[in-house]
Amino acid sequence: MKLRDDLATKLIDGELVIFNRDAEQIHTLNPTARHIWQLLEQGRTLEQIVEQFVEDYGIDRERAKVDIENTLEAFVSLGLMAHND
């Protein structure tokens, strides 16, 4: 999966705002989802993001992986990510 490159983003008051022109939708990410998004923009893999969250937040690895996978699935269902073909 990868982030769509046709979305406009802007950081406003600590929240990442994403505008999907095609669907005429605006999404606002909370700080945790924003952190995941930014790591994805840097080309990080799921495992690298999990490791970063374990390090940054001191949470259990399995808990981090489940939470991040749930966030990625939300990104897909909202049309913010595309599957790699």
Secondary structure as GFF3:
##gff-version 3
##sequence-region A 1 85
A	DSSP	beta_strand	2	3	.	.	.	ID=ss1
A	DSSP	beta_strand	8	12	.	.	.	ID=ss2
A	DSSP	beta_strand	15	20	.	.	.	ID=ss3
A	DSSP	beta_strand	25	29	.	.	.	ID=ss4
A	DSSP	alpha_helix	31	41	.	.	.	ID=ss5
A	DSSP	alpha_helix	46	57	.	.	.	ID=ss6
A	DSSP	alpha_helix	61	77	.	.	.	ID=ss7
A	DSSP	beta_strand	81	82	.	.	.	ID=ss8
###
